[in-house]
Amino acid sequence: MARCSDPDGLFANITFGVPGNAMPGHPAWFSLPQGGPEHVALEIGDAAHATVRPGEPLALPALGTGERYDFAVRLREAGGPAGAGTFERGVRVDVEYR
């Protein structure tokens, strides 16, 4: 790490999940696993809270050592009244530097 320089001029393409993770009828939101609350989806947003769609890369300037990206996550009511329940939802994150 001591010999690595900061990534000036590079971009990080960050992709959350794959298109198949989208909730049917709501392609910008992530579906919840079977048995989770009904009519509830997961929305991921960038630092400005713009929605990051499943499987679509988001290009951001690459950050230097010790810096971080901030993302927002919230639950959305989708397709009917939200049901009660608990869930665990992992989301794969791929990062490619260019």
Buried (B, 14 or more C-beta within 10 A) or exposed (E): EEEEEEBEEEBBBBBBBEEEBBBEEBEBBBBBEEEBBBBBBBBBBBEEEEEBBBBBBBEBEBEEEEEEEEBBEEBBEBEEEBEEEEEEBEEEEEEEEE
